[in-house]
């Protein structure tokens, strides 16, 4: 699988319907949070992606039993899970760090290898460690592992994040639900995935207020109980299909898309000339002409998502006009641009700004996916490139997109996997 690549013929106008399933950035954190209680947890609307398999393997190594029944996961959590998450699995996926908070809260100790994942920036875990330390844990990095201990349990504390980190907010919140007293997280992340995780914890018996705001308050409880939960739909995949329609001058109905989770992105697409309408269970995005170039700056939610940066850059590369795209979250996200330039895109990078001169059509060439969103972005770019494009690193796309090539083909693209 790691050597697979996609071969894509240019010239497709995507038209049809797609269904968006559960969010990758939510389900992995829900799976990690299952460690907070003993018993059976059922998670539904689970996407069929490689990262779910990786997290399932990690939970299995920690002593859980994980089975899948269609779009549902059944997780059996033992009375005492193991406390060490080895590098062999953690290196494959950034979200593995999310077992840190639950293990410390439940067991009083955790050893979690420093995580791997996408090549989009340093993404240090200092905020995670400081949050646990504020709650009374001893935490440090040793031999490539984060080692945290709180043998007498955690104590509620006031935690202020320098940046609204999603991962740190999640780890602190999942640790605080079993801490003694009240914990506040100031400058907390506000993403729908955070809200989804918080609602899952509340269904397990946690006491949490302020979800979706910059100030989250958690009152610790002695014990949590198993619960069932349906994963929120994936706004990044929904956004990917919305941009796919705009980039290819297509017409795609996106079932399951939550317009209230994508307001800034949809405003930008409308400015580019897309026609966006609501449907009974999602949105329809149609583009009847070459997109207009638009300026964008990525910001934490509710701003324009950094995960959508490859798609806005791809659209602007074939749009009418000049644009500036600014990346404010991950310093290495522009690695994707080097591959897009291989397809003929006229882009120059200055610090965290990309200056883009749109051209009518790109040109097919071999390119390499460097992360999940870059891989999907390059596949969309290939659809508006003359000739044939090969996208190496198919496993990156598999990590975040269920049957992406098959869905593209169903919409009219010529995509093969080899």
C-alpha positions in Angstrom: 0.0 0.0 0.0 2.8 2.4 0.8 4.1 2.3 -2.7 0.7 2.8 -4.5 0.1 5.8 -6.6 -2.8 7.4 -8.5 -2.8 8.0 -12.3 -5.2 10.7 -13.3 -6.2 12.1 -16.7 -6.9 15.8 -16.9 -10.0 17.5 -18.3 -12.7 16.2 -16.0 -15.7 18.2 -15.0 -16.9 16.6 -11.8 -20.7 16.2 -11.5 -22.9 14.1 -9.2 -23.4 13.4 -5.6 -21.2 12.4 -2.7 -21.9 11.4 0.9 -19.7 12.7 3.7 -19.2 10.4 6.7 -17.7 10.9 10.2 -14.8 13.3 10.7 -11.3 11.9 10.9 -10.3 14.6 13.3 -13.1 13.7 15.6 -13.3 9.9 15.5 -9.6 9.3 16.4 -10.0 11.5 19.6 -13.3 9.7 20.5 -11.5 6.4 20.3 -8.7 7.7 22.5 -11.2 9.0 25.0 -12.8 5.6 25.4 -9.8 4.7 27.6 -11.4 6.9 30.3 -13.9 4.2 31.4 -14.2 0.4 31.6 -16.8 -1.4 29.5 -18.2 -1.3 26.0 -18.3 1.8 23.9 -20.0 2.1 20.5 -19.0 4.8 18.0 -21.1 5.1 14.8 -20.7 7.0 11.5 -17.0 5.9 11.5 -15.1 6.6 8.2 -13.4 3.8 6.4 -9.9 5.3 6.6 -6.4 4.0 7.4 -6.0 6.2 10.5 -9.0 4.4 12.2 -7.2 1.1 11.7 -4.0 2.6 13.1 -5.8 3.9 16.2 -7.6 0.6 16.6 -4.2 -1.2 16.6 -3.0 1.2 19.2 -6.0 0.7 21.5 -5.5 -3.1 21.0 -1.9 -2.8 22.1 -3.2 -0.9 25.2 -5.4 -3.9 26.1 -8.7 -3.0 24.5 -10.7 -5.2 22.1 -11.8 -3.3 19.0 -14.2 -4.7 16.4 -15.8 -3.1 13.4 -19.3 -3.7 12.1 -19.8 -1.6 9.0 -19.7 2.1 10.1 -19.7 1.2 13.8 -16.8 0.6 16.1 -17.2 -1.5 19.3 -14.5 -0.9 21.8 -14.2 -3.1 24.9 -12.0 -1.3 27.5 -10.5 -3.4 30.3 -10.4 -2.5 34.0 -6.8 -1.6 33.7 -5.4 -0.7 30.3 -1.7 -0.7 29.6 0.0 2.7 30.0 2.7 2.6 27.3 2.0 3.6 23.7 5.0 2.4 21.7 6.7 4.3 18.9 6.0 1.6 16.3 2.3 2.7 16.0 2.5 6.3 17.4 5.0 7.3 14.7 2.3 6.7 12.0 -0.2 9.2 13.2 -0.3 12.5 15.1 -3.6 11.8 16.8 -1.9 9.0 18.9 -0.8 11.7 21.4 -4.5 11.9 22.4 -4.2 8.8 24.6 -1.9 10.8 26.9 -4.6 12.7 28.8 -7.0 9.7 29.3 -4.1 7.3 30.4 -2.8 9.8 33.0 -6.3 10.6 34.3 -7.4 6.9 34.5 -4.2 5.1 35.5 -2.0 7.8 37.1 0.8 7.3 34.6 1.4 7.2 30.8 4.3 6.7 28.5 3.5 7.8 25.0 6.1 8.0 22.2 6.4 11.3 20.5 4.1 11.2 17.5 4.6 11.2 13.8 2.1 11.9 11.0 2.0 14.5 8.3 5.0 16.6 7.3 3.4 20.0 7.7 5.3 21.5 10.6 6.9 21.0 14.0 3.6 20.9 16.1 5.3 20.6 19.4 3.5 19.2 22.4 4.7 21.7 25.0 1.1 22.9 25.5 0.0 19.3 26.4 2.8 18.9 28.9 2.2 22.2 30.6 -1.5 21.5 30.9 -0.8 18.2 32.7 1.8 19.8 34.9 -0.7 22.6 35.9 -3.0 19.8 37.1 -0.2 18.3 39.3 1.3 15.7 37.0 5.1 15.3 36.6 5.7 15.3 32.8 8.8 15.3 30.7 10.3 13.9 27.5 12.8 11.0 27.9 14.2 8.7 25.2 11.6 9.8 22.7 8.7 9.3 25.1 6.4 11.7 26.9 6.4 10.3 30.5 3.6 11.7 32.7 2.8 10.6 36.3 0.1 11.5 38.8 0.0 8.7 41.3 -2.4 10.6 43.6 -4.6 11.8 40.7 -4.9 15.1 39.0 -6.2 18.3 40.5 -8.2 21.0 38.7 -6.3 24.0 37.6 -6.6 27.2 35.5 -4.8 26.5 32.2 -4.2 29.2 29.6 -3.0 28.2 26.1 -0.7 30.5 24.2 -2.3 29.3 21.0 -5.8 27.6 20.6 -4.2 24.2 20.0 -6.8 21.5 19.1 -4.6 18.6 20.5 -3.7 20.4 23.7 -7.3 21.4 24.3 -8.4 17.7 23.8 -5.7 16.2 26.0 -6.3 18.7 28.8 -10.0 18.3 28.7 -9.9 14.4 28.7 -7.4 14.6 31.7 -9.6 17.1 33.6 -12.8 15.1 33.5 -11.5 12.8 36.2 -9.4 15.4 38.1 -10.4 16.6 41.6 -12.0 20.0 41.4 -12.5 22.5 38.5 -10.3 23.0 35.5 -10.6 25.9 33.1 -9.0 26.1 29.6 -8.6 29.6 28.5 -8.0 30.3 24.8 -9.3 26.8 24.1 -9.8 25.5 20.5 -13.3 25.9 19.2 -13.5 23.4 16.4 -16.6 21.2 15.9 -14.3 18.3 16.7 -13.7 19.7 20.1 -17.5 20.1 20.6 -18.0 16.5 19.4 -15.5 15.1 21.9 -17.0 17.2 24.7 -20.5 16.0 24.0 -19.2 12.4 24.0 -17.5 12.9 27.4 -20.8 14.5 28.7 -22.7 11.5 27.6 -20.2 9.4 29.7 -21.0 11.5 32.8 -18.5 14.3 32.5 -19.4 17.9 33.6 -18.3 20.3 30.9 -19.4 23.9 30.0 -18.4 26.3 27.3 -17.8 23.9 24.4 -17.4 25.9 21.2 -16.2 29.0 23.1 -12.7 30.1 24.1 -13.3 29.2 27.8 -14.1 25.6 28.7 -14.9 24.7 32.3 -14.6 21.1 33.5 -15.7 19.9 36.9 -14.1 16.6 37.6 -16.1 13.5 38.5 -15.0 10.3 40.2 -15.9 7.9 37.4 -17.2 7.9 33.8 -19.4 5.3 32.2 -19.6 3.7 28.8 -21.7 5.5 26.2 -22.7 5.3 22.5 -21.9 8.2 20.2 -22.3 9.2 16.5 -19.3 11.0 15.0 -19.9 14.5 13.6 -19.6 14.7 9.8 -16.3 15.7 8.3 -16.2 19.4 7.4 -12.7 19.1 5.8 -13.9 16.3 3.4 -17.0 18.3 2.7 -14.8 21.3 2.0 -12.6 19.2 -0.3 -15.7 18.3 -2.4 -16.8 21.9 -2.5 -13.5 23.0 -3.8 -13.5 20.0 -6.3 -16.6 21.4 -7.8 -15.1 24.9 -8.0 -11.8 23.8 -9.4 -13.2 21.6 -12.2 -16.2 24.0 -13.0 -18.4 21.1 -11.8 -21.6 20.5 -9.9 -21.5 18.4 -6.8 -24.2 17.8 -4.2 -22.6 17.0 -0.8 -24.8 15.0 1.4 -24.0 15.3 5.1 -22.2 18.6 4.8 -22.7 21.1 7.6 -22.8 24.6 6.2 -22.7 26.0 9.8 -19.3 24.4 10.2 -17.9 25.9 7.0 -19.2 29.5 6.9 -15.9 31.2 6.1 -14.9 28.7 3.5 -18.3 28.9 1.7 -18.1 32.7 1.7 -14.7 32.5 0.0 -16.0 30.0 -2.6 -19.0 32.4 -3.3 -16.5 35.2 -3.8 -14.7 33.0 -6.3 -18.0 32.7 -8.2 -19.4 29.4 -7.0 -23.2 29.0 -6.7 -23.9 27.4 -3.3 -27.4 26.2 -2.3 -28.7 24.3 0.7 -30.3 20.9 0.3 -32.3 18.8 2.7 -29.2 17.1 4.1 -26.2 19.1 2.9 -25.2 21.6 0.2 -24.8 21.8 -3.6 -21.8 23.6 -5.1 -21.7 24.6 -8.7 -19.2 26.6 -10.8 -20.2 27.7 -14.3 -17.0 29.5 -15.2 -13.3 29.8 -14.4 -13.0 30.8 -10.7 -12.0 34.3 -9.6 -8.8 34.5 -7.6 -9.4 35.3 -3.9 -7.1 36.1 -1.0 -7.2 33.9 2.1 -5.4 33.7 5.4 -5.7 30.5 7.5 -6.7 30.8 11.1 -7.9 28.6 14.0 -11.6 27.8 13.9 -13.9 29.6 13.0 -11.4 31.0 10.6 -10.4 29.4 7.3 -9.0 26.0 8.1 -5.3 25.2 7.4 -6.4 21.7 6.2 -8.1 23.4 3.3 -5.0 25.4 2.2 -4.0 22.9 -0.6 -7.4 23.3 -2.2 -7.6 27.1 -2.1 -4.1 27.3 -3.6 -5.0 24.7 -6.3 -8.1 26.7 -7.2 -6.2 30.0 -7.3 -3.5 28.4 -9.5 -6.1 28.1 -12.3 -8.2 31.1 -11.3 -8.6 34.4 -13.2 -6.3 36.9 -11.4 -3.6 37.2 -8.8 -4.0 36.1 -5.1 -2.2 35.9 -1.8 -2.7 33.0 0.5 -1.2 33.3 4.0 -0.6 30.3 6.3 -0.8 31.2 10.0 -0.9 27.7 11.6 1.7 25.2 10.3 5.0 26.5 9.0 5.6 23.6 6.6 2.2 23.5 4.9 3.7 25.1 1.8 5.7 21.9 1.0 2.7 21.1 -1.1 3.4 24.1 -3.3 6.7 22.6 -4.7 4.7 19.8 -6.2 2.0 22.0 -7.6 4.7 24.1 -9.3 5.8 20.9 -11.1 2.3 20.9 -12.7 3.0 24.4 -14.0 1.4 26.5 -11.3 2.8 30.1 -11.0 3.5 30.4 -7.3 6.2 32.1 -5.3 6.7 31.7 -1.5 7.8 34.5 0.8 7.8 33.4 4.4 4.2 32.4 5.2 2.7 34.0 2.1 2.1 32.4 -1.3 1.8 34.7 -4.2 -0.2 33.1 -7.0 -0.8 34.1 -10.6 -3.6 32.1 -12.0 -3.3 30.4 -15.4 -6.0 28.7 -17.5 -4.7 25.1 -17.2 -2.0 23.1 -15.5 0.3 20.5 -17.1 0.4 16.8 -16.1 3.6 15.5 -14.4 4.7 13.1 -11.7 4.2 14.5 -8.2 4.5 13.4 -4.6 1.9 13.6 -1.8 3.6 14.9 1.4 0.5 14.7 3.7 -3.2 13.8 3.6 -4.5 17.1 2.3 -1.6 17.7 -0.1 -2.4 14.3 -1.7 -6.0 15.2 -2.2 -5.1 18.6 -3.4 -2.7 17.3 -6.0 -5.4 14.8 -7.2 -7.8 17.7 -7.8 -5.0 19.7 -9.5 -4.4 16.7 -11.8 -8.0 17.0 -13.0 -7.3 20.5 -14.4 -3.9 19.6 -15.9 -3.5 18.8 -19.6 -2.4 15.2 -20.1 -1.7 12.7 -17.4 -0.5 13.1 -13.8 0.8 10.5 -11.4 0.4 11.2 -7.6 2.8 9.1 -5.6 2.2 8.4 -1.9 -1.4 7.1 -2.1 -1.3 6.0 1.5 -1.4 9.6 2.6 -4.8 10.0 0.9 -6.0 6.7 2.3 -5.3 8.0 5.8 -8.0 10.7 5.6 -10.3 10.0 2.6 -12.6 6.9 2.3 -12.4 5.6 -1.3 -11.3 9.0 -2.7 -10.3 7.7 -6.1 -13.5 5.7 -6.4 -15.6 8.7 -5.5 -13.8 10.8 -8.0 -14.4 8.2 -10.7 -18.1 8.1 -9.9 -18.2 11.9 -10.4 -16.6 11.6 -13.9 -12.9 11.6 -13.3 -10.5 9.2 -14.9 -8.5 7.8 -12.0 -6.7 4.5 -11.6 -4.6 3.1 -8.8 -1.4 1.3 -9.4 
